[in-house]
Amino acid sequence: MVNASPKVLIVSFDGGVWENLKPIAEAGIMPNLKSLLEKGSYGNLESTIPPVTPPAWTAFMTGCNPAKSGVFDFYEYQEGSYKPNLTTNKSIKVDTLWKILSDNGFKVGIIDVP
């Protein structure tokens, strides 16, 4: 008997809302999403303050609010300068879920995370 480890797939739509996604899945326009809805779990997530992509995704990845993660916007400013730099994964000041899982021996794959 093979000892299969649990597998988790998380699919998220930035700015997606179920009142729009469920009807098109149920109409057969998005059959793969329909299958995921029928076989898996889904729900609404609360966003961050501010409700923008970088802090919201970082909160999802870390479980921390923007004050703890250090990510507030698409840009960050260096101390003593007004020149903006793009926020990147190096802007995150805490470990992500997949870093924690990987450090504990789990195989992790991440695709197309903003």
N, C-alpha and C positions, 0 to 999 in steps of 0.2 A: 504494500500500500504506500502510495506517495504522500509525503507530508507537505501539502500545499500551503504556502503562506497566504495570508489574506491579501487581497488586491483591492485598491481603491482608485477610482477614477473620478476626478472632479472636473466638471465642465461649467464654465461661467461665461456669461455674456455681459460685458461692460455696458452698463446702462440698460440692460435687458429687464423687462418686467413681465411677469407671468400673464397679466391680462392681455398682452400682445403675443407672447410666445406660445401659450397653450392652444389658442384657437388655430394657429397655423400648423402646429404639430398635429392636432386632432383632425384637421382637414386633409392631412396626408402630404402637405407641402414640405414638411421636415420629418420624414419617416424615422430617421435615426434618433432625433430628439424624442419623438413619440415613444419609441421603444425604450429609451432611457427613462422616460417618465413612468412608463408602465412597470419596468423592472427594478427601478432604483428609488431613491429618495430625493426630494427636492423641497425647497422652501425659500422664503424671502430673507435677505440679509439686510440688516440696518447699515447705513453708510456711516461715514465719518464726518467730522466737522473739521475742515470743509469737505463737502461731498464731491470730491474730484478724484479722478483716476489714480494718481500716484499715492496719496495717503490711504485711499480706500483699499487698493490692492495690497499695499504694504501692511495694513491692519489685518487683512485676510492671511497674508503670508507669515505674520509674526504674532498675531494675537494682541498687539500693542497699539495704543492710540498714537496719533502723530507726535505728541509731546515726548513719548518714550522712544518711538522709532526714528525720529528726526526727519521724517518726510512729510512735507506740508503742501507741495505744489509741483508743477512740472520743472520749475527752476529753483535753484538755491543760490544764495549769495555768500561769497567769501568775506570773512571779517575784514573790515577796512577797505572794502571795494563795493561798488554798485554794479559791477559786471556780473551778469547772471551766468551760471553754468547749468547744464541740463542735470536733472536728478537722475541718478543711476543706481544700480544695485549697491554700489560702494557708498551711497548716501545712507543706507540703512544701518542704524547703530546697534541693532539687536539681531540675534540669530533668527533665520527663517525656519518654518516648520520642516522643510526638506533638508536643511542643514542639520537640524537636530535628529531627524530620522536617519539620515546618512551617517552621522557620527555614531549612531547606535546600531549600525549594521544592516539597515534596510536599504534595498535598492530603490532608487527614486529617479523618476524621469519627469522633466518639466518641459512643456512645449508652449511657446508663444505667450508668455506671461508679460503683461505690460511692465 
